[in-house]
């Protein structure tokens, strides 16, 4: 796995990720300028590098994302995957469910703002959870960037993860962006058993919400076949070969 060689970093082994092509850098910049993603540029660049490595190394399996928002990170993944590789996008495509008892005060305070109807969107836009027909909006955004779902192997799957997220095929790359402990835990339980050797599962909210970091830390403590691919606000884990 030439793109995932390890280098010493802070006493731990840090995998080396490939550089991005200029067109990918431009797409990331454009998606952010168009206010289609809450992910910062470093997060998107790390995710893109992981996806590029998975493709270059021939890791078998589907791409998937749990927590789609307006579709910005999905556009980046669609750009990097091969046409024949499916990309599954899971979301309630509406108001996110509330956090649970295993989430911290940070999550409950954030959700109170969302539920009040006062949450702000990206740079003054409407918060995506208040957008009507969000699934159709995401589909249009993908099409605008050259990835019409039906022609691009992209599947939008609405509903709560507990009911919808049941992958049966191998998973090469998964991007988890669903904030709360229980949602992240469901993703872990459903995806990790299907993660291919060399496959990557990334967690956008690792440094943003305590429930997410708790679920990921529990995963790392329970599995010896996973290694940290990168940790830079978001975190991604790679299944060892």
C-alpha positions in Angstrom: 0.0 0.0 0.0 2.5 2.6 -1.2 0.3 5.6 -0.4 -0.3 4.6 3.2 3.3 4.0 4.4 3.9 5.0 8.0 6.2 7.7 9.3 7.1 8.4 12.9 5.1 11.3 14.3 4.8 12.3 18.0 5.8 8.8 19.2 3.2 7.2 17.0 3.2 6.0 13.4 1.5 8.5 11.1 0.5 7.3 7.6 1.7 9.4 4.7 -1.1 10.6 2.4 -0.7 11.5 -1.3 -0.8 15.1 -2.5 -3.9 16.3 -4.3 -4.2 17.3 -7.9 -4.8 20.9 -8.7 -8.3 20.2 -10.0 -9.2 18.6 -6.7 -7.9 21.6 -4.8 -9.9 23.9 -7.0 -13.1 21.8 -6.4 -12.6 21.9 -2.7 -12.2 25.7 -2.8 -15.3 26.1 -5.1 -17.5 23.9 -2.9 -16.6 26.0 0.1 -17.1 29.2 -1.7 -20.5 28.0 -2.8 -21.4 27.4 0.9 -22.2 23.7 0.3 -20.2 22.3 3.2 -19.5 22.9 6.9 -16.2 21.1 6.7 -13.2 23.3 6.8 -10.6 23.1 4.0 -8.1 21.0 6.0 -10.8 18.5 6.8 -11.8 18.2 3.1 -8.3 18.0 2.0 -7.5 15.1 4.4 -10.7 13.3 3.3 -9.8 13.8 -0.3 -6.2 12.5 0.2 -7.6 9.4 1.9 -10.1 8.8 -0.9 -7.3 9.2 -3.5 -5.1 6.8 -1.6 -7.9 4.2 -1.4 -8.5 4.5 -5.2 -4.8 4.5 -6.1 -4.2 1.4 -4.0 -7.1 -0.5 -5.4 -9.0 -1.0 -2.2 -12.2 -2.9 -3.0 -15.6 -1.7 -1.8 -18.1 1.1 -1.9 -17.8 4.7 -0.8 -20.4 6.0 1.7 -21.2 9.0 3.7 -23.4 9.2 6.8 -24.5 12.8 7.3 -24.7 14.7 4.0 -25.9 18.2 4.9 -25.9 20.1 1.6 -23.7 17.6 -0.3 -20.4 19.5 -0.4 -18.2 16.6 0.9 -20.2 14.2 -1.2 -19.3 16.2 -4.3 -15.6 15.8 -3.5 -16.0 12.1 -3.0 -18.0 11.8 -6.2 -15.1 13.6 -8.0 -12.5 11.2 -6.6 -14.2 7.8 -7.0 -14.3 5.8 -10.2 -17.6 5.9 -12.1 -18.2 2.2 -11.4 -17.7 2.5 -7.7 -21.0 3.2 -5.8 -21.3 6.1 -3.4 -24.1 5.8 -0.8 -25.3 8.9 0.9 -27.3 8.4 4.1 -29.1 11.2 5.9 -32.5 12.1 7.3 -32.5 15.0 4.9 -34.1 17.2 7.4 -33.8 18.1 11.1 -31.2 15.9 12.8 -32.3 13.8 15.7 -31.5 15.0 19.3 -28.4 13.9 21.2 -28.8 11.2 23.9 -27.7 10.5 27.4 -24.2 9.6 26.4 -23.6 13.0 24.8 -22.1 15.9 26.6 -23.5 19.3 27.4 -21.9 20.6 24.3 -24.2 18.5 22.1 -27.3 19.3 24.1 -26.6 23.1 24.0 -26.0 22.9 20.3 -29.2 21.0 19.7 -31.3 23.4 21.7 -30.2 26.2 19.3 -31.1 24.0 16.3 -34.5 23.0 17.7 -35.3 26.6 18.5 -35.1 27.5 14.9 -32.4 30.1 15.5 -29.4 28.1 14.1 -27.3 30.0 11.5 -26.3 28.4 8.3 -23.0 28.9 6.4 -22.1 32.6 6.3 -25.6 33.8 6.7 -27.4 31.2 4.7 -30.4 29.2 6.0 -29.4 26.3 8.3 -29.6 23.1 6.2 -31.8 21.4 8.7 -34.5 23.9 8.0 -34.3 23.6 4.2 -37.4 22.0 2.6 -36.9 19.1 0.1 -33.3 18.8 1.3 -32.8 15.5 -0.6 -33.7 17.2 -3.8 -31.4 20.1 -3.0 -28.5 17.7 -2.5 -29.3 15.9 -5.7 -29.4 19.2 -7.6 -26.0 20.2 -6.1 -24.4 17.0 -7.2 -25.8 17.4 -10.7 -24.6 21.0 -10.9 -21.1 19.8 -10.2 -21.3 17.2 -12.9 -22.5 14.2 -10.9 -26.1 13.5 -11.6 -26.8 10.7 -9.1 -28.4 8.1 -11.4 -25.7 8.4 -14.0 -22.8 8.6 -11.4 -23.5 5.6 -9.3 -24.7 7.8 -6.4 -27.5 6.6 -4.1 -29.3 9.0 -1.7 -30.9 7.0 1.1 -33.2 9.0 3.4 -34.1 8.0 7.0 -32.6 7.3 10.4 -29.3 5.3 10.3 -30.8 2.7 12.6 -33.3 1.7 9.8 -31.3 2.5 6.6 -27.6 2.0 7.2 -27.1 -1.7 6.6 -24.2 -2.2 4.1 -23.7 -5.7 2.9 -20.9 -5.1 0.3 -17.3 -4.3 1.4 -16.7 -0.6 2.2 -13.5 1.1 1.0 -14.2 4.5 2.4 -16.7 5.9 4.8 -17.2 9.5 5.9 -19.1 9.9 9.1 -20.5 13.3 9.9 -23.4 12.9 12.3 -22.3 14.7 15.5 -23.8 12.6 18.3 -22.6 9.5 20.2 -25.5 7.2 19.3 -25.5 8.1 15.6 -21.7 7.6 15.4 -21.9 4.4 17.3 -24.5 3.0 14.9 -22.3 3.9 12.0 -19.3 2.1 13.6 -21.3 -1.0 14.4 -22.7 -1.2 10.9 -19.7 -0.2 8.8 -16.5 -1.4 10.5 -17.3 -5.1 10.1 -17.5 -4.5 6.3 -14.4 -2.3 6.1 -12.0 -3.7 3.5 -8.3 -4.3 4.3 -6.8 -0.9 3.6 -10.2 0.8 3.9 -10.7 4.0 5.7 -13.4 5.3 8.0 -13.3 9.0 8.9 -15.1 11.0 11.6 -15.7 14.7 10.9 -16.8 15.6 14.4 -14.1 14.0 16.4 -12.8 17.3 17.8 -16.2 19.1 17.6 -18.5 17.0 19.9 -17.7 15.0 22.9 -20.1 12.2 22.0 -18.4 11.6 18.7 -14.9 11.5 20.2 -16.2 9.1 22.9 -17.6 6.7 20.3 -14.4 6.8 18.3 -12.1 6.3 21.3 -14.2 3.3 22.3 -13.7 1.9 18.9 -9.9 2.4 19.0 -9.8 0.7 22.4 -11.7 -2.3 21.2 -10.0 -3.0 17.8 -6.4 -3.8 17.2 -6.8 -4.0 13.4 -7.4 -0.2 13.1 -4.7 2.4 12.9 -5.0 6.2 12.8 -4.5 7.5 9.3 -4.7 11.2 10.3 -5.9 13.2 13.2 -6.3 16.9 12.5 -9.6 18.0 14.1 -11.3 15.3 12.2 -9.9 11.7 12.5 -9.7 8.8 10.1 -8.9 5.2 10.8 -7.5 2.6 8.4 -8.0 -1.1 8.6 -4.6 -2.7 8.6 -3.6 -4.9 5.7 
